[in-house]
Amino acid sequence: RAIAQKFPDDGILSEETEDTPLRLGKTRVWVVDPLDGTKEFVKYLQHPEEHPYFAVHIGLAIGGVPYVGAVTQPIGERTYYAQKGHGAFVEERGTKQRLHVSNTASLSYASIGIASPEKQNVIALAQELGIDKVLYQESTGLRICSVAAGSTDCTININGNTKEWDICAPHVILEEAGGKISAARTLLLYNQPDVAIKSVLATNRHLHGQMDETIRIILG
C-alpha cells in the first residue's frame, strides 16, 4: 500500500498478491517478497531464540534491471540495501557498514550457502565443484546477502523453484558489493511474463566464471 501510494504509476509484482498483466507495460516495477524463508519463520514461531533467518525483500527494477534493493531481517533489525552505482551497505541497530564480497579465488577454499541439508542435489553439485564448506540458511535473499557481505563465497539454487521476488532485491546488493549473479543460459531480467527462474548462481567476483562453466558441464 505504501509503495502504491508513493509511486502510483509504478507496477508491483509480489509473491502474496494477485499478479496481473498490467505490470508488463510498466518501465518501473517493484518486486516484493513479504516473507522469504517461510520454514525459518515457522521455526521462529516455535523457538524464537533459534531461528531468526527470514527476511522481507523490496526491489525496484527499471527496464528489467534491478536498481534498488533492500533485504531486511525483522529479528535483529538488520537491513542490507543498495542503489545501483552507489554501493551496498548493511545497517544493524544504527551501525552502518559497506559491503564487500570475499577475495576467495579457489573452489577448494570456498564456502557455499545452501537452503537446507535436504537439498542433496545441490550438496552433490558442490562436492563435484570441490567445495567442502557448506553453510545452511533457508532464505534465498539472506544467502545472497551473505555472499555480498563476504561471509560466504557463493550460493546455488538449481531446484527450479526460484522466483523473481526471491532475488531481485539481493541481486543489486550483491553486484554493488562486487559480486556476480546469473541464471543458467538466460539473461537475468525482471518483470517477465513468467517469473520462474530455472537456476541461480551468486558468487564473489573470482569464482563466478569457473563455477558457471563447470556447472554447465555437469548439468549438461
N, C-alpha and C positions, 0 to 999 in steps of 0.2 A: 504493500500500500504506500509506503514512504517513497519508494522509487517511482511508482506511477504518479504520485502527486508532484514530485520534484521534477520528473522528466516525462511529461505526459505524451510526448511524441516518440519516445523510445519503445522498442519491443522488449518483452520479457519472456524468457524461457526458464522454467523452474520444474524441478522434479515433482513438486507437490501441488502443482496447479495444472488445469487442463491446457494442453498445447493446441494452438490454432495456427493456420497458415498465415495469419496476419503478420507474424514476426518476420516471415521470409521477405517481405517487402521493405523491411527496415534496415537502414545502414548501421544504426546503433542498437545493440541488443544486450540487455543484462541477463547473464546466465547465473542462476541461483540454485544452490543446493542447501536447503534449510537444515539438513541433518546428514552429514557424511560420517559413516561409521556407526550404523544403526545397532549392530551387535554389541559394540562397545558401550553405546548409550544404555542398552538394556542391562548389561553387566553393571554399569554405574548405578542404575536404579537399585540393584540388588546389593551391591558392595561399593558404595560411593568413595571409599578410601583407596580403591584399587584400580579403577578404570576411567580415567579422565580423557581417553584418547578418541574423542569425537569432535566434530567441528562444523562450523557454518561457513559456506562459501558464497562470495559475491564477486562476480567478474563482469567486466564490460568489454564486449567485442565490437570493434568498429570495422566494417567491411570484412568481417570474418576473422580479424586479427585481435587477439586479446591485448587491451591497452591498460586496464586497471584490474587489480585483483586483491582481494582480502580473504584470508582464511583465519577464522577466529576460534580458539578453544575457550568456550564459556567458563569451564572449570580451570582456574589458574589465571584467567584474564590475560591470555597470550594471543596476540594478533600478528600474523605475518601479512605484509602488504607490499605492493609495488605499483609504480606507474611506469609505463614504457618510456625508456630514456632517462629515468630519474633514480634508478637504483632500487634495491629491495631491502626491507627492514623487518625487524621483529621488535615488538614492544610488549613488555610484560610488567604490569604493576608500575607504570610510569617510567620504566627504564627502556631506552631505545638503542638498538644496535643495528649496524649494517650487516647484511647477509653476504657471505661468500661461500661458494662451493669448495669442496676439498681439492687438494692437489694430487690425490692418488692417481697414478698413471698405469699401474699394473693390476690386472684382474686377480692375481694371486694374493694381493694385499687389500683388495676391495671388500667393502661390506654392502649388503643388499637388503632393502626393505621389502617385506612380503606381508600380505594381509593376514595369514594365519598358517599354522602348521598343517592344516588340511589341504593347502594348495600344493599337493605333491608334484604336479606337473611343473610348477614354477620352481620349486626346490630342485627338481631333477635338472631343469634347464640351467639353473645357477651352478650346479655341480659340473655340468658339461662345459660351462664357461670357465671353470676353475675358481669360482667364488665359494669360499667355505664359511665366511662370517655372515650369518643370517639374523636379521632383527625383525620382530613381528609387530605390526601396527595395522589395525583394521582400516582406518581412514585413508583413502587414496590421497586426499589433499595433504594430510599430515605427513605421509610418506614422501611425497614430492617436496614438501617444505623442509623435511629433514635433510634431503639432498641439497636444497638451496642453502641450508644452514651449515653444511659440511659435517653433519652428524652421521650421515651415511653417504655412500658414494653413488648409489644407483637404486632404482626400483623398476620392476617389470610387472605388467599385467597382460597375460596372454589368454585370459579366460573368456574374452568376448563380452564381458558384462559392464564395461566402462561406458559411461555416457558423457556428453559434453559438460554437464554441470559438475561432474567429478573432477575435471581437470582444467577448465577454463581459467579460473582464478589462480590456482597454483602454477599454471603454465607461465604467465607473465612474471610471477615471483621468481621462479627458477631461472628464466632467461636473464632477468635483471641481476641475479646473483652470479651469473657467469656460466650457468649450466645449459643443457640442451634437452629438448623433449621432442619426440616424434611418434607417429603412428605408422605401423608397418605398411609399406607400399602405398601410402596415401599422404596427401598434403594435409596437415593438421589445421583445418579452418573450422570456425564455429558458425552457428546459426544455419546448419544444414537441414534439409528435409528429414533425413534420417540421423538422429542424434547419437546412435550407437557407434562406438569406436572399437574396432576389432582387437587391437593390442596397443599398448603404450610402453615406451621406453624413455625413462628420465634419468639422466646421468650428469656427472660433472663434465667439464669440457674435454678432459683427456680420454675418457672411456667410451664415449658415445660411438665413435666410428668403428672401433674394433668390436664392440658388443653388437651393434646393429648388423654388421656384416656376418658375424658368427651366428647370430640368431636366425638370420635369413637362411643360412646354410642348414642349420639344424632343423628348422621348421619346414624347410623346403619351399 
